[in-house]
Amino acid sequence: MNLKEQVAVTGVSYVTARRQYAAGTLPVPAYRLGRLIMAGEPLTGAVVRARISLDRQVTRATVWATGQHLAAATEGGQA
């Protein structure tokens, strides 16, 4: 969950939670995901589905997924 969702559950103000994150004292594990601050353990798996038809699109999607440390497979199971 992101930091705003976390503070809604815990009742701590968002500013306080941001300060705790910056100081490294947030009581839950936290990490950045782009511009978001995510609270809790990182997700270990993800599924990305794209409808692509050209071989070069398949190649680009496979290269991207591999660069993100994701397993890549086409609908036919080939990658």
Secondary structure, 3 states (H helix, E strand, C coil): CEHHHHHHHHCCCHHHHHHHHHHCCCCCCEEEECCEEEECCCCCCCCCCCCCCCHHHHHHHHHHHHHCCCCCCCCCCCC
